[in-house]
Amino acid sequence: MSGYSSIAWLPLAAGLTVLGLILSYAVLRRSGTRPALRVAAVSLLPIAAYLTGAIEMLWKIGVAIGQFGTGFAFSTTKWVGIGVTGLAIALFFAAGGREARRAARDKRKAARGRQDGDPEVTAADGRRDALAGTSAATRGVPADRAPVPATRKPEAPAKASRKAAQPADDDDLKDIEDILRKRGI
């Protein structure tokens, strides 16, 4: 197996940079300045990676990933470790599910206790019950303490303005219908 030092990185990086700069000159002649500057910028990256030591770092990362993968594939201990990790994750999620069910059960008990003995009802509870389709009477709340749901009444001026706007809407619709008919739709 060859190591990092067995490869001549300086000539390789310099060669890639020179090749990229020649290519950027060709792009300059064909496409203009902007694309040529982009190619020149990319062509300077190999020599910059060599000078900063990034090539050696990437080499070491690649070697470490390769060693981990080969050691992982043929190691029973590591597969047992994966199994234990899976068990830990399953137990973690099971514990979270139990807490969620317990919280839901406590909410139901609290709601039942409020229905049976506590006549205090907030406006928010009344709105929620109105949306859910239950009334204060079905929850055991006295009628004088029950919240009254708000109802909206349409305003008369809004009706008048809608009627006034209808002829213009009808004209627009007729124009659209004509266009669609002409196109055979």
Contacts in CASP RR format, 6 or more apart in sequence:
PFRMAT RR
TARGET T0000
AUTHOR 0000-0000-0000
METHOD contacts of the structure
MODEL  1
MSGYSSIAWLPLAAGLTVLGLILSYAVLRRSGTRPALRVAAVSLLPIAAY
LTGAIEMLWKIGVAIGQFGTGFAFSTTKWVGIGVTGLAIALFFAAGGREA
RRAARDKRKAARGRQDGDPEVTAADGRRDALAGTSAATRGVPADRAPVPA
TRKPEAPAKASRKAAQPADDDDLKDIEDILRKRGI
3 59 0 8 1.000
4 56 0 8 1.000
4 59 0 8 1.000
4 60 0 8 1.000
9 50 0 8 1.000
9 55 0 8 1.000
9 56 0 8 1.000
10 50 0 8 1.000
12 46 0 8 1.000
13 46 0 8 1.000
13 47 0 8 1.000
13 49 0 8 1.000
13 50 0 8 1.000
13 55 0 8 1.000
14 46 0 8 1.000
14 47 0 8 1.000
14 50 0 8 1.000
15 46 0 8 1.000
16 43 0 8 1.000
16 46 0 8 1.000
16 47 0 8 1.000
17 43 0 8 1.000
17 44 0 8 1.000
17 46 0 8 1.000
17 47 0 8 1.000
19 43 0 8 1.000
20 39 0 8 1.000
20 40 0 8 1.000
20 42 0 8 1.000
20 43 0 8 1.000
21 40 0 8 1.000
21 43 0 8 1.000
23 39 0 8 1.000
23 43 0 8 1.000
24 36 0 8 1.000
24 37 0 8 1.000
24 39 0 8 1.000
24 40 0 8 1.000
24 43 0 8 1.000
25 36 0 8 1.000
27 35 0 8 1.000
27 36 0 8 1.000
27 39 0 8 1.000
28 35 0 8 1.000
28 36 0 8 1.000
48 54 0 8 1.000
49 55 0 8 1.000
49 58 0 8 1.000
71 78 0 8 1.000
72 78 0 8 1.000
114 120 0 8 1.000
114 139 0 8 1.000
115 139 0 8 1.000
115 140 0 8 1.000
119 140 0 8 1.000
119 141 0 8 1.000
119 142 0 8 1.000
119 145 0 8 1.000
121 136 0 8 1.000
121 139 0 8 1.000
121 141 0 8 1.000
121 145 0 8 1.000
121 146 0 8 1.000
121 147 0 8 1.000
123 147 0 8 1.000
125 147 0 8 1.000
126 136 0 8 1.000
126 146 0 8 1.000
126 147 0 8 1.000
126 149 0 8 1.000
127 147 0 8 1.000
127 149 0 8 1.000
129 135 0 8 1.000
129 136 0 8 1.000
129 139 0 8 1.000
130 147 0 8 1.000
130 149 0 8 1.000
135 146 0 8 1.000
136 142 0 8 1.000
136 143 0 8 1.000
136 145 0 8 1.000
136 146 0 8 1.000
136 147 0 8 1.000
137 143 0 8 1.000
137 146 0 8 1.000
END
